[in-house]
Amino acid sequence: MLNCEPPYDFEKTKEFLESFYIGWHGAVVAVEKRSQKMIGYIIFNEFDPGVYEMGWFFNRSYWRQGYAY
């Protein structure tokens, strides 16, 4: 069995995003319009001058619904 930490609450999520992604690379939160619930985040990173990469992390319950592919 994997040793998984419990899901983050709102404050821990906010702290994580502000300190690690927003302060470090740049990130935006993905919010579902219908529920206004945060379902993940998208990060941006300049890989090389003028070359960028983008990644995303979504709550598993929102996978395979067309939000990112």
N, C-alpha and C positions, 0 to 999 in steps of 0.2 A: 504494500500500500504506500502511496506517495505521501510525503510529509507536506501537506498543503496548509498555508496560513488561511485564516478565515477571511471572507470578503471585507474589503475596507468599508467603513462608514463614510458619510459625507465629508467630515472634517479630515480624516486620514487621506481620503482621495484627493481633496483639495490641496493638502500639504504636499503630497507626493507629486502632483502635477506642477505645482508652483516651484518646488525646490528642484525637482529632477528634470522635467521636460520643458516647462515654460522658461525657467531660469537658465537652462543649459542650451537647448536647441531651438525650441519654439514648438508649440503644440496648440491645438484647438480641441475643444470638447465636442463630441458627437452627441446631439440631443435628438430624440425622437419627437417629431412635431406633434403627433397626436397626444402623447402623454406628457410631454415636456420633461421626460426622464433622461438623465445622462446614461447613454448606452455604451460609451467608449470614448476613445480619443484618437486623434490623428497627429502624427509627429512629422516634422520637416527637418532635414539636415542638409547642409551644403557639403557634399561628398568631396568635390574638387571645385576650384574656382569656376563658377558658371554651371556646375553639374550638381543637381539636387536629387535627393532620394526622399521618398515619402513612405511612411508605414502607418499601420492602423491596428488598434486593439479594440475589440468589441466584446461585450459580455456574451458568453457562449449562447445564451438563450436568444440572441439576435443574429446568430450566424445563419447563412444560407437564406437570407431574406432580401438580398439585392442591395444592401447598404454599401458594400465595397467588394470588389472582385478584381 
